[in-house]
Amino acid sequence: SYELTQPPSVSVSPGQTARITCSGDEMPRQYAYWYQQKPGQAPVMVIYKDSERPSGIPERFSGSRSGTTVTLTISGVQAEDEAVYYCQSPDTSDTYQMFGGGTMLTVL
Amino acid sequence: EVQLVESGGGLVKPGGSLRLSCAASGFPFRNAWMNWVRQAPGKGLEWVGRIKSDVGTTDYAASVKGRFTISRDDSKNTLYLQMNSLRIEDTAVYYCTTISDPDYWGQGTLVTVSS
């Protein structure tokens, strides 16, 4: 079955750059989406279609891809960015939506 | 302003049934494809299924196929999730979401399956 793989955790100091990766065999053929989830809250989309940023999402959030891996980059990390981040992408048939296991971003 | 409000969650015994609702407003619901996504306590996100607009074609995750049914009433701007033969592992917060770029999520409703 199709799987998306993320690192369980990433830690950075305030002001540094955080990079969270997501890999999957079918990634080259499908767009990737990124969500931020803070405790007790519903997820919020921070990147869609690989690199597009919804209105209201700070410019420090960006997305990119290389082959079977997509990356969420948060430049100049702030304390408020501490959250779990999920990648999401459909399978090749565009039927089944898959989520990665989530990455806990800790701001030291 | 887009709003999605889920309701219908609660405590149910294994093997029981429950129907969740999602009231939508602030966008043309009849044209929208919609998802259900769930999150077990302390776990990650899991896609449950989706329904398209127009004829309402549905797709489901393997874990719920044959037990869960997604439907919609465009006259009421409401999305439904009928859950039958519930299992303990179905315990989760259930979210309805739009399928759009970007998307919108409700606040979720908790379903607890326990004897």
Interface residues (C-beta under 8 A of the other chain):
Chain A: S1 Y35 Q37 A42 P43 V44 M45 Y48 K49 E52 P54 Y86 Q88 T95 Y96 Q97 M98 F99 G100 G101 G102
Chain B: N35 V37 G44 L45 E46 W47 R50 D59 A61 A62 Y95 D101 P102 D103 W105 G106 Q107 G108
